[in-house]
Amino acid sequence: MRKNNGITGTVTCKQYLTALINVFDEFARYLQHNKPMKTTYLPLFPLQLVVFPGERLNIHIFEERYKQLISESYNKTSSFGIPSYFKESIQDFGTEVEVTSIEKIYADGRMDVRLKGIRTFRIIEFFEKAEHALYPAGNVSFEHEYMHYPLHELAEENISKKLKEILTELSRVLDVSKNLIPSRPQNMSFSIAHYLGMPLEKEYELLLTKNENERQQKLIDYIETAMPDIKKREMMKTKIALNGHFKDIKPPDF
């Protein structure tokens, strides 16, 4: 076989094919990164809370603009988004929700409603008022770097076991009867986060954590840090006792 600069033709061919494959891979990554972003127009209800995918939430509605939003969403069987509001600003990410039921409508129009979280989104463009409506809206993308897929991903057994043990210890320390451990402990991060008295920023950080292993480890770290703090006992007990009641949450003014 003829040599070319000390390299055989066979090796040169392999190098060429490898380089060609690398070029195609790089081009594919470029297309993926630069593909047109698909956006969806979505009514928005900014609140000082974090809604997790799959979570069931009870809230009390009293502002006119959001009574309109809830009525339209329920009657049209359409969804809307709840982006988190803290540090005096609407955050970039939130959770799409659906109205599962309107439990009560008061004489003055106030409502007790039940919601269910569906999936996270990123706000691309925010409008203080939707077209022909009082409530806000926005163009959002459900395809973003913090997508949770699959939603029901399971954590490793050793991590779930550690979290289960520390939750059992937490219940003992707080002397609460509510069972904090769900039926599927390997997929429990979103279902128990609100019970733990976490700051809103920590819950938002959990929302943007894609991996269930990492989410459960964050909960373990938080509980281990909070456990010695006796002052947090009553706050955490109150959150556990009140969860499931209709929350009277004042929306931000903007």
Backbone bond lengths (Angstrom), bond angles and torsions (degrees), N, CA, C in turn:
res aa  C-N    CA-C-N  psi(-1)  N-CA   C-N-CA  omega(-1)  CA-C   N-CA-C  phi
1 M - - - 1.472 - - 1.517 108.90 -
2 R 1.331 116.79 134.69 1.456 120.87 -177.95 1.528 109.67 -73.71
3 K 1.332 115.54 137.84 1.455 121.46 179.53 1.519 110.15 -97.23
4 N 1.318 115.89 148.09 1.458 122.00 179.04 1.523 107.85 -129.74
5 N 1.343 116.16 107.48 1.462 122.30 -177.95 1.521 112.14 55.69
6 G 1.319 113.93 35.82 1.461 118.61 176.05 1.513 113.55 80.68
7 I 1.354 118.47 3.88 1.464 121.21 179.91 1.508 108.52 -117.20
8 T 1.308 117.78 130.22 1.462 120.54 -178.61 1.508 110.39 -69.71
9 G 1.342 115.22 156.76 1.456 120.32 179.05 1.520 112.08 -61.85
10 T 1.353 117.01 -35.07 1.460 121.32 179.72 1.514 110.78 -62.54
11 V 1.309 117.06 -46.47 1.466 121.04 179.48 1.520 110.26 -64.21
12 T 1.314 117.87 -42.00 1.456 121.87 178.72 1.522 110.86 -60.09
13 C 1.302 117.74 -39.23 1.461 122.31 178.08 1.522 110.79 -63.81
14 K 1.316 115.92 -42.53 1.466 119.78 178.89 1.530 110.62 -64.11
15 Q 1.321 113.93 -42.34 1.460 117.49 179.15 1.525 110.92 -62.53
16 Y 1.324 115.82 -39.90 1.468 120.63 179.68 1.524 110.84 -63.01
17 L 1.338 116.12 -44.51 1.461 120.03 -179.79 1.525 111.33 -65.13
18 T 1.334 116.39 -40.26 1.459 120.55 178.32 1.521 110.86 -62.64
19 A 1.349 115.40 -44.57 1.458 119.70 179.03 1.522 110.99 -62.98
20 L 1.335 116.85 -38.61 1.456 121.02 -179.90 1.524 110.92 -65.52
21 I 1.320 115.56 -42.24 1.471 120.07 177.94 1.524 110.36 -62.51
22 N 1.336 116.15 -41.29 1.468 120.09 179.26 1.528 111.36 -62.78
23 V 1.331 115.79 -37.86 1.462 120.17 178.75 1.523 110.26 -64.40
24 F 1.345 116.65 -44.97 1.463 120.25 178.55 1.530 111.53 -63.33
25 D 1.354 116.85 -40.58 1.465 120.28 178.35 1.521 111.11 -62.97
26 E 1.319 115.72 -42.97 1.463 120.39 179.79 1.532 110.77 -64.34
27 F 1.324 115.52 -39.32 1.462 120.07 179.20 1.531 110.73 -66.65
28 A 1.334 115.98 -39.08 1.467 120.09 178.44 1.529 110.45 -64.45
29 R 1.327 117.07 -40.98 1.465 120.34 177.69 1.522 110.77 -64.72
30 Y 1.324 116.25 -37.65 1.460 120.62 178.22 1.529 110.60 -62.80
31 L 1.333 116.37 -45.05 1.463 119.83 179.45 1.526 111.27 -64.01
32 Q 1.340 116.03 -39.66 1.458 119.88 179.85 1.523 110.65 -64.11
33 H 1.336 115.50 -42.12 1.464 120.54 -176.78 1.522 111.64 -72.50
34 N 1.337 116.84 -31.37 1.460 120.47 -173.79 1.522 113.76 -107.57
35 K 1.327 117.36 11.97 1.453 118.75 179.57 1.530 109.92 -67.70
36 P 1.320 117.56 148.98 1.461 120.50 -179.28 1.530 111.21 -57.79
37 M 1.321 116.46 133.66 1.451 121.42 -178.79 1.529 110.44 -77.22
38 K 1.302 115.71 126.96 1.460 120.94 177.56 1.519 108.47 -85.84
39 T 1.329 117.22 123.64 1.462 121.24 -179.92 1.521 110.55 -118.71
40 T 1.315 114.76 156.82 1.462 122.82 179.78 1.519 109.05 -129.28
41 Y 1.311 116.68 135.97 1.468 121.06 176.05 1.521 107.98 -78.91
42 L 1.339 117.07 125.28 1.462 120.63 -173.23 1.532 110.28 -139.37
43 P 1.337 118.54 127.11 1.465 120.36 171.43 1.529 109.34 -60.15
44 L 1.330 116.97 146.13 1.461 120.95 -175.04 1.525 111.70 -126.81
45 F 1.323 115.08 146.42 1.463 123.56 179.43 1.529 107.37 -133.59
46 P 1.341 118.57 79.38 1.470 120.35 -178.71 1.530 110.96 -62.67
47 L 1.332 116.17 134.39 1.458 121.02 -179.99 1.524 110.34 -141.64
48 Q 1.313 115.62 156.72 1.455 121.40 178.61 1.527 109.34 -84.26
49 L 1.288 115.49 61.21 1.458 122.42 176.81 1.527 108.63 -160.39
50 V 1.314 115.29 171.86 1.462 122.15 176.04 1.519 107.50 -118.63
51 V 1.319 116.33 128.69 1.465 121.42 175.63 1.523 107.72 -105.37
52 F 1.318 117.05 129.09 1.455 121.73 -179.35 1.532 110.93 -97.02
53 P 1.322 117.97 147.87 1.466 120.70 174.64 1.533 110.76 -56.30
54 G 1.317 115.98 132.43 1.458 120.96 -179.45 1.510 113.97 87.28
55 E 1.321 117.47 -12.34 1.465 121.18 -177.89 1.531 110.96 -73.55
56 R 1.322 115.93 144.31 1.461 121.83 173.30 1.523 108.26 -105.88
57 L 1.326 115.70 129.45 1.459 121.48 -170.07 1.518 110.08 -130.50
58 N 1.327 116.77 136.07 1.454 122.83 176.32 1.521 108.96 -110.98
59 I 1.333 118.07 124.64 1.456 120.28 179.38 1.522 110.89 -135.78
60 H 1.320 113.95 156.07 1.463 122.20 178.99 1.521 108.05 -103.94
61 I 1.324 117.89 124.78 1.466 122.99 -175.56 1.523 109.07 -106.17
62 F 1.350 116.10 127.60 1.461 119.15 -178.69 1.529 113.56 -134.59
63 E 1.326 119.95 -18.48 1.459 121.01 178.18 1.527 110.34 -80.32
64 E 1.337 115.98 141.97 1.455 121.11 -176.32 1.536 112.12 -57.65
65 R 1.332 116.51 -44.68 1.466 118.88 -175.66 1.521 111.69 -63.88
66 Y 1.329 116.88 -33.83 1.463 118.69 -178.82 1.523 112.44 -86.94
67 K 1.338 116.77 -22.63 1.465 118.44 169.76 1.526 109.18 -64.75
68 Q 1.336 115.75 -39.33 1.469 120.16 175.78 1.527 110.74 -62.51
69 L 1.336 116.51 -44.66 1.463 121.02 -179.72 1.524 111.76 -60.78
70 I 1.326 116.71 -47.35 1.462 120.84 -178.49 1.523 110.63 -64.34
71 S 1.327 117.38 -43.46 1.470 120.64 -179.42 1.522 110.78 -61.48
72 E 1.338 116.48 -45.75 1.463 119.66 -179.30 1.534 110.79 -65.56
73 S 1.312 116.39 -42.98 1.465 119.94 -178.79 1.525 110.81 -63.30
74 Y 1.324 116.45 -42.72 1.467 120.18 -178.15 1.525 111.55 -69.72
75 N 1.333 116.41 -44.01 1.465 120.18 -177.50 1.523 112.71 -69.95
76 K 1.330 116.86 -32.46 1.459 120.95 -178.92 1.534 112.43 -95.78
77 T 1.333 116.57 0.22 1.477 122.21 -175.96 1.531 110.15 50.73
78 S 1.306 115.12 46.63 1.465 120.72 178.95 1.526 109.97 -115.21
79 S 1.311 116.11 163.71 1.461 120.88 -177.22 1.523 111.15 -100.32
80 F 1.326 116.12 169.42 1.455 122.21 171.31 1.529 107.59 -145.97
81 G 1.320 116.56 175.31 1.458 119.70 -175.66 1.516 112.75 -116.49
82 I 1.328 115.43 145.39 1.463 120.86 173.60 1.527 108.48 -116.58
83 P 1.344 117.40 97.06 1.459 119.56 173.02 1.531 109.62 -81.90
84 S 1.310 116.97 147.56 1.466 120.58 -179.82 1.524 110.36 -75.51
85 Y 1.326 114.98 144.11 1.464 121.22 178.37 1.527 108.43 -123.50
86 F 1.305 117.49 116.41 1.461 122.04 172.45 1.521 108.89 -158.74
87 K 1.317 115.41 167.22 1.464 121.91 -173.26 1.535 110.59 54.36
88 E 1.339 114.57 37.04 1.461 123.10 175.96 1.532 113.22 59.82
89 S 1.316 116.96 30.71 1.462 119.19 177.18 1.523 110.51 -154.45
90 I 1.324 114.27 154.00 1.464 120.65 174.54 1.519 108.18 -79.51
91 Q 1.314 117.09 127.44 1.450 121.64 -177.73 1.535 110.76 -77.26
92 D 1.316 115.34 163.08 1.469 120.54 -175.41 1.526 113.20 -70.24
93 F 1.333 116.97 -25.48 1.464 119.97 -173.13 1.523 111.38 -117.20
94 G 1.315 114.76 152.51 1.453 121.10 177.36 1.518 109.79 -158.07
95 T 1.319 115.91 -169.42 1.463 121.29 -177.55 1.522 110.78 -127.91
96 E 1.314 115.39 131.08 1.459 121.20 174.02 1.526 108.39 -70.16
97 V 1.335 116.60 137.66 1.464 120.74 -179.32 1.523 109.79 -132.74
98 E 1.317 115.29 161.81 1.456 122.13 173.97 1.521 108.81 -128.06
99 V 1.332 116.33 149.96 1.464 121.78 176.94 1.526 107.84 -84.45
100 T 1.314 116.75 116.49 1.463 119.48 179.64 1.526 111.69 -88.12
101 S 1.346 116.03 -28.61 1.463 118.57 176.57 1.526 110.06 -167.25
102 I 1.315 115.71 152.36 1.464 122.23 168.45 1.527 106.07 -105.75
103 E 1.306 115.67 108.10 1.463 120.42 -172.03 1.524 112.68 -76.21
104 K 1.352 116.09 -34.87 1.464 118.34 -177.35 1.514 109.71 -156.45
105 I 1.327 116.36 138.85 1.458 122.65 172.25 1.525 107.50 -118.89
106 Y 1.332 116.28 120.45 1.447 121.93 -177.57 1.534 110.53 -81.37
107 A 1.330 115.45 168.04 1.462 120.54 -177.06 1.523 112.02 -59.87
108 D 1.336 117.30 -32.56 1.465 120.90 -178.91 1.529 112.70 -89.46
109 G 1.340 117.34 6.94 1.459 121.11 176.96 1.511 115.30 95.73
110 R 1.338 118.20 -8.36 1.457 119.94 176.90 1.531 109.70 -62.86
111 M 1.331 115.56 154.68 1.464 119.80 -174.43 1.524 111.51 -134.92
112 D 1.316 115.35 147.95 1.462 122.74 164.61 1.525 106.55 -107.33
113 V 1.334 116.86 118.82 1.469 119.68 -174.68 1.519 110.85 -127.87
114 R 1.301 114.97 152.99 1.463 122.76 175.42 1.528 109.05 -111.04
115 L 1.326 115.49 131.97 1.458 122.03 -178.57 1.522 109.97 -122.52
116 K 1.328 114.67 160.35 1.463 120.42 174.51 1.528 108.95 -134.85
117 G 1.345 116.30 129.75 1.450 121.10 177.50 1.521 111.08 -72.97
118 I 1.345 116.15 141.49 1.470 120.35 -176.90 1.525 111.40 -112.46
119 R 1.348 117.14 -64.98 1.464 121.13 -176.78 1.524 109.04 -156.11
120 T 1.315 115.76 160.80 1.456 120.11 -177.97 1.525 110.97 -84.75
121 F 1.316 115.48 159.00 1.461 121.32 177.31 1.522 109.36 -144.34
122 R 1.320 114.86 164.85 1.460 122.00 173.71 1.534 108.67 -117.78
123 I 1.329 116.44 132.54 1.458 120.02 178.59 1.525 109.35 -78.09
124 I 1.313 116.15 121.85 1.462 121.61 176.88 1.527 110.30 -93.57
125 E 1.327 116.34 -39.36 1.455 121.67 -179.98 1.525 108.17 -146.21
126 F 1.335 116.55 131.68 1.465 121.77 -175.83 1.523 110.54 -112.29
127 F 1.342 115.80 135.24 1.459 121.85 177.20 1.531 108.49 -120.01
128 E 1.325 116.85 126.80 1.463 120.28 -178.85 1.523 111.76 -64.25
129 K 1.325 116.54 -27.69 1.464 120.33 175.46 1.518 109.35 -136.26
130 A 1.316 114.86 134.11 1.460 119.65 175.38 1.527 109.58 -73.68
131 E 1.312 115.83 164.50 1.457 119.37 177.05 1.526 110.48 -64.82
132 H 1.325 115.81 128.16 1.473 122.32 177.04 1.532 111.65 58.31
133 A 1.340 116.72 33.97 1.462 120.07 179.79 1.523 110.00 -151.02
134 L 1.316 116.34 164.69 1.461 122.14 -179.37 1.526 112.30 -90.24
135 Y 1.308 116.88 -26.60 1.464 121.14 -172.71 1.543 111.20 -85.31
136 P 1.341 117.13 162.97 1.471 121.01 178.12 1.530 111.39 -74.05
137 A 1.319 115.29 168.70 1.467 122.03 176.58 1.524 107.84 -155.49
138 G 1.306 115.49 178.42 1.457 118.50 178.69 1.513 111.83 -169.50
139 N 1.308 114.83 162.07 1.458 120.91 167.83 1.526 107.08 -91.22
140 V 1.316 116.69 122.39 1.465 120.94 -175.31 1.521 109.86 -124.49
141 S 1.311 114.75 160.10 1.461 121.16 175.15 1.522 109.02 -120.53
142 F 1.322 115.61 129.41 1.464 120.39 175.87 1.529 110.91 -88.24
143 E 1.325 116.31 -5.22 1.462 121.46 176.40 1.527 108.44 -105.19
144 H 1.311 116.34 107.20 1.459 120.37 -177.34 1.521 109.41 -151.43
145 E 1.330 116.20 176.04 1.462 120.28 -171.94 1.519 113.73 -72.46
146 Y 1.336 117.86 -11.32 1.463 120.42 -179.38 1.529 111.88 -111.04
147 M 1.311 116.79 23.42 1.459 120.21 179.01 1.526 110.72 -59.70
148 H 1.328 115.76 140.82 1.461 120.40 177.44 1.526 108.48 -101.04
149 Y 1.308 115.48 106.58 1.466 118.44 179.13 1.530 109.34 -146.58
150 P 1.335 118.19 127.06 1.466 123.78 -6.93 1.523 110.54 -75.83
151 L 1.334 117.33 155.48 1.453 121.28 -177.07 1.523 111.09 -62.47
152 H 1.325 116.98 -37.36 1.463 120.42 -174.55 1.527 112.09 -99.20
153 E 1.317 115.68 36.22 1.455 120.46 176.05 1.532 109.64 -62.21
154 L 1.318 116.45 141.16 1.460 120.83 -178.69 1.524 110.74 -97.39
155 A 1.320 115.23 145.14 1.457 120.27 174.86 1.533 109.07 -82.28
156 E 1.313 115.74 164.24 1.461 120.05 176.19 1.527 109.58 -65.35
157 E 1.315 115.05 147.26 1.459 120.41 -172.84 1.526 112.68 -60.10
158 N 1.334 117.27 -38.25 1.465 119.04 -177.47 1.532 111.89 -67.04
159 I 1.341 117.16 -34.46 1.467 120.43 178.04 1.525 110.31 -70.88
160 S 1.337 116.98 -44.46 1.462 120.49 178.53 1.523 111.44 -62.87
161 K 1.321 116.01 -36.94 1.467 119.93 178.49 1.518 110.56 -64.20
162 K 1.341 116.76 -41.65 1.472 120.52 179.31 1.528 110.11 -64.69
163 L 1.327 117.49 -43.19 1.451 120.68 179.46 1.527 111.01 -65.10
164 K 1.320 116.58 -40.04 1.464 120.60 178.30 1.531 110.83 -61.44
165 E 1.322 116.76 -41.65 1.465 121.09 179.37 1.520 111.68 -65.00
166 I 1.330 116.39 -42.19 1.465 119.12 -177.30 1.524 111.20 -73.42
167 L 1.344 117.16 -29.21 1.461 120.21 174.74 1.522 111.37 -68.95
168 T 1.317 116.40 -37.70 1.456 120.92 176.41 1.524 110.46 -62.98
169 E 1.327 115.90 -42.05 1.460 120.65 178.08 1.529 110.66 -66.56
170 L 1.326 117.35 -38.71 1.457 121.20 178.84 1.522 111.24 -62.73
171 S 1.339 116.77 -43.48 1.461 120.62 178.27 1.523 111.03 -61.25
172 R 1.332 115.92 -37.78 1.469 120.06 179.28 1.521 110.97 -67.31
173 V 1.333 117.16 -44.62 1.462 121.25 -178.38 1.529 111.05 -64.00
174 L 1.321 116.15 -41.15 1.459 120.60 -178.70 1.520 113.18 -83.07
175 D 1.316 116.30 -10.99 1.457 121.68 179.80 1.524 111.09 56.80
176 V 1.329 115.25 52.11 1.461 120.70 177.65 1.524 109.12 -113.43
177 S 1.318 114.91 145.48 1.463 119.48 -177.42 1.518 112.66 -89.38
178 K 1.352 117.71 -18.17 1.466 120.65 -177.19 1.523 109.97 -63.49
179 N 1.321 115.71 133.88 1.454 120.75 178.26 1.523 109.24 -80.47
180 L 1.326 117.75 112.78 1.460 121.86 -178.21 1.522 112.69 -81.74
181 I 1.323 116.84 -12.54 1.457 120.17 -173.55 1.528 109.40 -95.22
182 P 1.341 118.02 115.89 1.470 120.87 -179.94 1.522 111.44 -71.36
183 S 1.323 115.46 171.97 1.466 120.62 -176.87 1.527 112.17 -66.44
184 R 1.361 116.57 -27.28 1.467 119.87 178.16 1.529 108.17 -116.25
185 P 1.325 117.43 82.68 1.469 120.97 -173.14 1.517 114.83 -62.57
186 Q 1.336 118.38 -17.14 1.463 118.98 179.99 1.526 112.22 -80.57
187 N 1.335 116.65 -4.03 1.461 120.01 178.88 1.529 108.45 -137.13
188 M 1.341 115.79 58.69 1.458 119.05 -169.54 1.510 115.20 -116.25
189 S 1.312 119.40 -1.96 1.462 119.43 -172.06 1.521 112.59 -58.83
190 F 1.337 117.32 -48.95 1.453 120.09 -177.70 1.529 111.95 -70.53
191 S 1.325 117.68 -28.39 1.459 120.36 -174.53 1.529 113.24 -79.66
192 I 1.329 118.12 -17.37 1.463 119.47 -177.25 1.524 113.60 -117.98
193 A 1.327 118.14 -7.83 1.467 120.60 -171.96 1.528 112.41 -57.65
194 H 1.350 117.33 -40.86 1.463 119.92 -176.58 1.525 112.95 -69.03
195 Y 1.325 117.90 -19.11 1.457 120.49 -178.91 1.530 112.48 -75.99
196 L 1.313 117.85 -14.49 1.462 121.07 -165.43 1.526 114.46 -95.71
197 G 1.332 117.86 1.65 1.452 119.39 177.93 1.512 113.77 68.55
198 M 1.329 116.69 28.45 1.457 120.49 -179.14 1.528 110.13 -71.65
199 P 1.339 118.03 144.41 1.469 119.85 172.24 1.520 110.10 -59.87
200 L 1.320 115.32 152.88 1.459 120.52 -177.33 1.526 111.80 -56.69
201 E 1.326 116.19 -39.21 1.461 119.88 179.90 1.531 111.75 -61.98
202 K 1.342 116.27 -36.04 1.471 120.63 178.95 1.525 110.62 -70.04
203 E 1.329 116.97 -39.31 1.460 119.77 177.48 1.527 110.42 -64.98
204 Y 1.325 116.24 -39.03 1.469 120.91 178.65 1.527 109.98 -64.84
205 E 1.321 116.21 -39.92 1.468 120.64 176.65 1.522 110.49 -61.89
206 L 1.336 116.29 -38.55 1.464 120.71 178.32 1.524 110.32 -65.56
207 L 1.334 116.78 -39.48 1.469 121.34 179.00 1.525 110.88 -58.69
208 L 1.336 116.97 -35.01 1.458 121.44 -176.02 1.529 112.20 -93.30
209 T 1.314 117.07 10.89 1.462 121.28 176.02 1.527 108.26 -96.78
210 K 1.344 117.28 115.47 1.463 121.34 -170.58 1.520 113.85 -75.96
211 N 1.322 116.97 -32.05 1.457 121.60 -169.58 1.521 111.12 -96.35
212 E 1.340 116.81 130.78 1.468 120.63 -178.67 1.516 111.86 -64.16
213 N 1.334 117.89 -34.66 1.465 120.08 175.44 1.525 110.79 -57.95
214 E 1.329 116.29 -46.91 1.463 121.02 -178.16 1.533 110.91 -67.52
215 R 1.330 116.77 -38.12 1.465 119.60 179.59 1.529 110.68 -64.06
216 Q 1.325 116.55 -45.53 1.460 118.76 -179.61 1.523 111.09 -66.79
217 Q 1.324 117.27 -35.17 1.461 119.57 177.79 1.529 110.43 -66.50
218 K 1.329 117.70 -36.77 1.469 120.55 176.28 1.525 110.58 -62.47
219 L 1.336 117.35 -39.52 1.462 120.74 178.22 1.527 110.89 -66.14
220 I 1.322 116.17 -41.55 1.467 120.11 177.71 1.526 110.21 -59.83
221 D 1.336 116.51 -47.42 1.466 120.91 -179.34 1.524 110.97 -61.42
222 Y 1.333 116.23 -41.09 1.462 119.54 -178.90 1.529 111.21 -65.52
223 I 1.332 116.76 -46.74 1.468 120.03 -178.30 1.523 110.61 -64.60
224 E 1.316 117.30 -41.07 1.462 119.68 179.76 1.526 111.06 -62.95
225 T 1.325 116.42 -34.35 1.465 120.04 178.13 1.526 110.97 -72.99
226 A 1.349 115.93 -38.24 1.467 120.41 -175.41 1.523 113.28 -80.81
227 M 1.303 117.46 -23.39 1.465 120.83 -172.79 1.526 113.92 -53.13
228 P 1.351 119.94 -44.97 1.478 119.14 -177.61 1.530 113.30 -71.70
229 D 1.296 118.02 -13.55 1.456 120.58 -174.52 1.528 110.44 -84.04
230 I 1.314 116.77 98.79 1.454 122.05 -176.17 1.530 111.15 -64.64
231 K 1.307 117.29 -28.38 1.462 120.59 -176.67 1.524 112.45 -64.32
232 K 1.325 116.35 -21.31 1.455 118.92 -177.53 1.528 113.05 -86.42
233 R 1.324 115.98 -5.51 1.459 118.02 -175.37 1.524 112.54 -59.22
234 E 1.324 116.31 -52.87 1.462 119.08 -175.36 1.520 111.81 -65.20
235 M 1.355 116.94 -36.47 1.454 119.68 178.98 1.518 110.83 -63.49
236 M 1.324 116.84 -43.72 1.454 120.99 -178.92 1.529 110.46 -69.14
237 K 1.337 117.55 -38.20 1.455 120.67 178.21 1.528 110.77 -63.33
238 T 1.342 116.33 -39.11 1.456 120.66 179.17 1.514 110.74 -64.79
239 K 1.337 117.44 -43.17 1.463 120.76 179.37 1.522 110.51 -61.92
240 I 1.319 116.26 -41.31 1.465 120.02 -179.57 1.527 110.25 -66.16
241 A 1.350 116.57 -42.46 1.464 120.46 -177.14 1.518 112.18 -69.43
242 L 1.346 117.10 -36.09 1.452 120.58 -174.41 1.509 113.72 -87.88
243 N 1.327 118.15 -15.13 1.450 118.56 -176.99 1.524 109.72 -61.05
244 G 1.319 116.24 131.45 1.461 121.35 -176.20 1.513 111.49 108.41
245 H 1.358 117.02 -18.50 1.450 119.87 174.79 1.529 108.93 -78.21
246 F 1.318 116.35 163.70 1.455 120.27 177.75 1.515 109.03 -78.49
247 K 1.315 116.78 118.86 1.456 122.48 -175.40 1.532 110.07 -81.84
248 D 1.321 115.88 130.63 1.457 121.77 177.06 1.518 107.07 -97.41
249 I 1.334 117.12 88.81 1.456 122.81 -172.36 1.522 109.38 -108.28
250 K 1.331 116.11 123.73 1.459 119.63 179.63 1.526 109.60 -80.79
251 P 1.332 117.88 121.28 1.466 120.56 176.95 1.527 110.53 -65.66
252 P 1.323 118.07 154.51 1.462 120.50 179.73 1.518 111.28 -70.14
253 D 1.325 115.56 152.48 1.464 121.35 174.05 1.511 109.29 -91.56
254 F 1.318 117.19 129.24 1.474 120.76 176.05 1.523 108.78 -153.98
